[in-house]
């Protein structure tokens, strides 16, 4: 069926962003990066932080038009300011490595801390993907404080137990026996069980891992 742009035209930024994501991925249709770029721009204009991040990504990569790395950094910062933790983390990495922006370790630290705070709020609201991301940042020591591997493991274990394939992957890659049940199991076993239960994301992750 044709993709409806009615909610986007009505001024719903999130709808514009979701439509942009469909154009960017294809999802059974030809990829239309130019339309994705236009719709991410509209989403950002309407105040959607992830939409600003999506626009920044296409601008950096030169998808759907010319590469505009300077403008990409502007929209990445805007996405972070509008509460998108992924934009904050990407901004932090750019600042940390001087990639598109002057190197600024202190500003990078602040952006990583903001990403962790945003993920933490979402995790507290039972967003398991956010728990996974917060666990990763804690383990890497990029949460605005010292590395906390134990808390990071616990968050990813919690996400895996709640059904998050990404959480199970985090458990698996840490190589620890973290899950409870009939006995300790590896995250990879949990992924395999989810794949057998027709969890497409789990199957995809297992395929990528070989």
N, C-alpha and C positions, 0 to 999 in steps of 0.2 A: 504494500500500500504506500501511497505517497507520504512523505514526511510533512506533518502539519507545522506551519510556523505561526499559527494563530496566537498561542500563548506568548510567544516571543514578541510578535507585533503588538500585543496588548501591554507590553512593558514588563514582563516577568523575566528578570535577568537569568534566573536559574534555568528557565526553559530555553533561552537562547544558548546558554552554555551546553546544555544537554544535546541540543540540535547540532551545535558545532562539533561536539564529540562524535556524534554519529557520522557526520560528514568526514571527519578526520580519520576515523577507523574504517569506514566503508560499511561494515556489518552486512555483507551480502550485496551491497551496492558499490558502484565505482567510488573511490576516494575522491573527494572534492575539497582539496586543501584551501582553495581560494574562498569557497563559501564558508569553510570552517573558520578561516581567519576573519572574515567579515562578521560572522556571528559571535565569535569570541570577543571581538571589538565591541559589539553591541552589548554583550553580557557585562563586560567590564564597565562600559558607560553607564549601565543600569545599576552598578554597585556590587556585582557578583565577584568576589575575590578569586575563586577558582577560574572564572572566566578571564580575569586579568592574567593569571598564570598561564592559561592556555594560549592566550594571545602572545605573551612573551616567548613561549616556547617556539611557536611558529615563526616569530620574527627572528629569533636567534638562529634557527635552522634554515631560514629562507624558504619555508614551505608556504605555498599559496601566494607568493610574491617575492620581492627582493629581500635579502637578509638585511636586517636593520638592528645590529647588536646594541647600539646606544639606546635606541627607543625601547628595545626589549628590556633593558635594565630598568628603565623608567616604569614599565608596566609590571615588572616583577616586584619592584618596590611597592607599587600601588596594590598589587595583590596581597602582599604581606600586610600592608596597612589596613586592608579590608578584611583581614582575619583568616587568610588561607595559609595553613601551616606549611604546605609544600612550597609555596612561593617564598615564605620566610627562610626555609632551609636552602632552597636554590639560591636565594640572595646571599645567604651566609657563605655558601660555597664560593660564589663569585667574589665576594669580599675577601675570603680567606686566601684565595689563590690569585687574586688580581686578574680575574677573567671577565673582561668587559667593564670592570670598575677598578679604581685604584685600590691596591691591597690595603686592607684595614682590619687587622686582627681583632681589635676591640669591638668594632661594629659587627664583625662576623660573630663574635661571641654573643652579642646582644640579640642578633637575629636567630641564632641557634636556640637561645633561651626562650625567645618568643615562640618559636616553632614548638618547643617542648611544652610550654604553657598552654598553647592552643590545643595540642594533642591531648594534654592532660585533662582539660575541661571536657573534650569530646569523649575521652575514655571514661571519665566519671559519669557521663551520660549514657554509658553502655555501648559506645561505638567501638566495636572490637578492632576494626582496622586502625583506629587511632591508638588503641592500646599497643598494637603491634609496633607502630611507628615510634611511640614514646619509648617502648622497651628497647628498640634499636638505638635511639639517640642516647638513652641512659647507658647502654652497654658501650657505646663509642665515646662516652664522656663529652657529648655535645648537647647537653641539656641545660647548660648554664651553671653547672656545678661539677664536682668530681664524678668520675665514672662510677656507676652503681650497677655492676653486673648482676648481682642477686635480684635486685628489683626488676631489672630488665628481663631476666629469665622468667620471673614470676608473672610479669605482665603478658609475655608471649605465651606462657603456659595457660594462663587464664583465657586468652583469646582462642587458643587451640581447643581447649575444653568446651568453649562456647560455640565452636563450629567454624572458626576462621581458618581457612586453608593457609593463608599467609602466616598466621600464628603458628601453625604446625610446622611450616617451613622454617620459621625462625628457631623453633625447638630443635628441628632436625639438624640444621646447620651448626647449632651449638654443640651437637653431639652428646647431649646429656639425657639421662633417663629422668624425665621431669613429670610425666603424666601419671595420674593415679587411675585406678579402675580395678580390674582383676589382677593387676600386677603392673609394675613399671613398663611402659612401652616407649619406643622412640617416636619422635615427631614424624618420621618417615612412615612408620606403621599406621599412624593416625591419618596421614595423607592418603595412603593406599586404601584404607577403609572408606574414606570419604569419596575417593574416586570410584570405588566399587559401588557406592550408593548414588552414582550419577552426579557427583559434584564436579562440574566442568572445570572450575578453577583448580581444584586439587589435581585433576587429571592433567591439566595444562602444566602445572608446576612440576609434577612428576616427570612428564615428557621432557621438559627443559633440563631437568637434572640428569636425564639419561637413565 
